[in-house]
């Protein structure tokens, strides 16, 4: 598996996390998650009308769950990038100590 390269600096990532742009992006992604939750909540009512198979309902729930997890991952990317930078810094320190 290829190692993820982060070209931004810690300061750049932290500045981005505090930016209005990032706040706007988070609000939009949270709205997506709310929409996914509303879609999941409507499955029972839709099932009463349409009588879908159990497999169909489970696939739909799995699809919604996957979308929510993808949004959560997107929202955590700056923290993931910060952790990658920290891990890289620690690896360099360990190499220098050896």
C-alpha positions as CSV (number, residue, x, y, z in Angstrom):
1,X,0.0,0.0,0.0
2,X,1.3,3.4,-0.9
3,X,2.1,5.8,1.9
4,X,0.0,8.9,2.0
5,X,2.0,12.1,1.3
6,X,1.0,15.3,3.0
7,X,2.5,18.4,1.4
8,X,0.8,20.9,3.6
9,X,2.5,22.0,6.8
10,X,1.0,21.6,10.3
11,X,0.3,25.4,10.4
12,X,-1.4,25.4,7.1
13,X,-3.7,22.5,8.1
14,X,-4.5,24.1,11.4
15,X,-5.2,27.4,9.7
16,X,-7.5,25.7,7.3
17,X,-9.3,24.0,10.1
18,X,-10.0,27.4,11.6
19,X,-11.1,28.9,8.4
20,X,-14.6,30.0,7.3
21,X,-14.2,27.8,4.2
22,X,-13.7,24.7,6.3
23,X,-16.7,25.7,8.6
24,X,-18.8,26.1,5.4
25,X,-17.7,22.7,4.2
26,X,-18.5,21.1,7.6
27,X,-21.9,22.6,7.6
28,X,-22.6,21.3,4.1
29,X,-21.4,17.8,5.1
30,X,-23.5,17.8,8.2
31,X,-26.5,18.7,6.1
32,X,-25.7,15.7,3.9
33,X,-25.6,13.5,7.0
34,X,-29.0,14.9,8.2
35,X,-30.4,14.1,4.8
36,X,-29.1,10.5,5.0
37,X,-30.6,10.1,8.5
38,X,-34.0,11.4,7.1
39,X,-33.7,8.9,4.3
40,X,-33.0,6.1,6.7
41,X,-35.9,7.1,8.9
42,X,-38.2,7.0,5.9
43,X,-37.4,3.4,5.0
44,X,-40.0,2.0,7.3
45,X,-42.8,4.1,5.9
46,X,-41.7,3.4,2.3
47,X,-41.5,-0.4,3.1
48,X,-45.1,-0.3,4.3
49,X,-46.2,1.1,0.9
50,X,-43.8,-0.7,-1.4
51,X,-43.2,-4.0,0.4
52,X,-39.6,-4.4,-0.6
53,X,-37.6,-7.5,0.0
54,X,-35.6,-7.8,3.2
55,X,-32.4,-7.8,1.1
56,X,-33.4,-4.6,-0.6
57,X,-34.0,-2.9,2.7
58,X,-30.7,-4.1,4.2
59,X,-28.8,-3.0,1.1
60,X,-30.5,0.5,1.3
61,X,-29.5,0.8,5.0
62,X,-26.0,-0.4,4.2
63,X,-25.8,2.2,1.4
64,X,-26.9,5.0,3.7
65,X,-24.4,3.8,6.4
66,X,-21.6,3.8,3.9
67,X,-22.4,7.4,2.8
68,X,-22.5,8.6,6.4
69,X,-19.1,6.9,7.1
70,X,-17.7,8.6,3.9
71,X,-18.8,12.0,5.1
72,X,-17.3,11.3,8.6
73,X,-14.0,10.4,6.9
74,X,-14.1,13.6,4.8
75,X,-14.7,15.7,7.9
76,X,-11.8,14.0,9.7
77,X,-9.2,14.5,6.9
78,X,-7.5,17.5,8.4
79,X,-7.0,15.5,11.7
80,X,-5.8,12.5,9.7
81,X,-3.3,14.7,7.8
82,X,-2.0,16.1,11.1
83,X,-1.6,12.6,12.5
84,X,0.4,11.6,9.3
85,X,2.7,14.6,9.8
86,X,3.2,13.7,13.5
87,X,3.9,10.0,12.7
88,X,6.4,11.1,10.0
89,X,8.1,13.4,12.5
90,X,8.3,10.6,15.1
91,X,9.7,8.2,12.5
92,X,12.4,10.7,11.6
93,X,13.3,11.1,15.3
94,X,13.5,7.3,15.7
95,X,15.8,7.0,12.7
96,X,18.1,9.7,14.0
97,X,18.2,8.0,17.4
98,X,19.3,4.7,15.9
